[in-house]
Amino acid sequence: MGSCSLSAVLDVLIPALPSLLGTLIGGAVTLFATYMTARHQNKLENKRLDASREDEWWRFERDNLVGLQEAVQRGMRATGKCCL
């Protein structure tokens, strides 16, 4: 009795096996593609943030140098006025 029921179950499952296998492979490929896309997006976001930080640093450095240059010029003018 057990052999007949196993045979009946296998007779039903075997025709559906390629479809099931295709579904599993398709799902795995979709998950892998999603993983790769997310990874790529994270890399792009990190590059954008690095570029933003670098621009911010250059702006900060430029502002400090301009401020220093203006302070030196004011000091030179004040010294020049004192000497005249």
SVG drawing of the C-alpha trace seen along z (x, -y; Angstrom):
<svg xmlns="http://www.w3.org/2000/svg" viewBox="-2 -110 60 112">
<polyline fill="none" stroke="black" stroke-width="0.4" points="0.0,0.0 2.8,-2.4 4.5,-1.7 1.5,-2.6 0.9,-5.9 4.6,-6.8 4.4,-6.0 1.2,-8.1 2.9,-11.1 6.0,-10.8 3.8,-10.6 2.3,-13.9 5.6,-15.6 7.8,-14.6 6.0,-16.6 6.0,-19.7 9.7,-19.3 11.1,-21.4 8.6,-24.2 9.6,-24.1 13.3,-24.1 12.8,-27.0 11.0,-29.0 13.7,-28.4 16.4,-29.3 14.5,-32.5 14.0,-33.5 17.7,-33.0 18.8,-35.1 16.4,-37.8 17.7,-37.8 21.3,-37.9 20.5,-40.8 18.9,-42.7 21.9,-42.2 24.3,-43.4 22.1,-46.5 22.1,-47.4 25.8,-46.9 26.4,-49.1 24.1,-51.8 26.0,-51.8 29.3,-52.2 27.9,-55.1 26.5,-56.7 29.9,-56.3 31.7,-57.9 29.2,-60.8 29.7,-61.3 33.5,-61.2 33.4,-63.8 31.1,-66.0 33.4,-65.8 36.4,-66.6 34.6,-69.7 33.6,-70.8 37.3,-70.4 38.6,-72.4 36.0,-75.1 37.0,-75.3 40.7,-75.4 40.1,-78.2 38.0,-80.2 40.8,-79.9 43.5,-80.9 41.5,-83.9 40.9,-85.0 44.6,-84.6 45.5,-86.6 43.1,-89.4 44.5,-89.5 48.0,-89.8 47.0,-92.6 45.3,-94.5 48.4,-94.0 50.6,-95.3 48.4,-98.3 48.3,-99.1 52.1,-98.8 52.5,-101.0 50.2,-103.7 52.2,-103.6 55.5,-104.1 54.2,-107.1"/>
</svg>
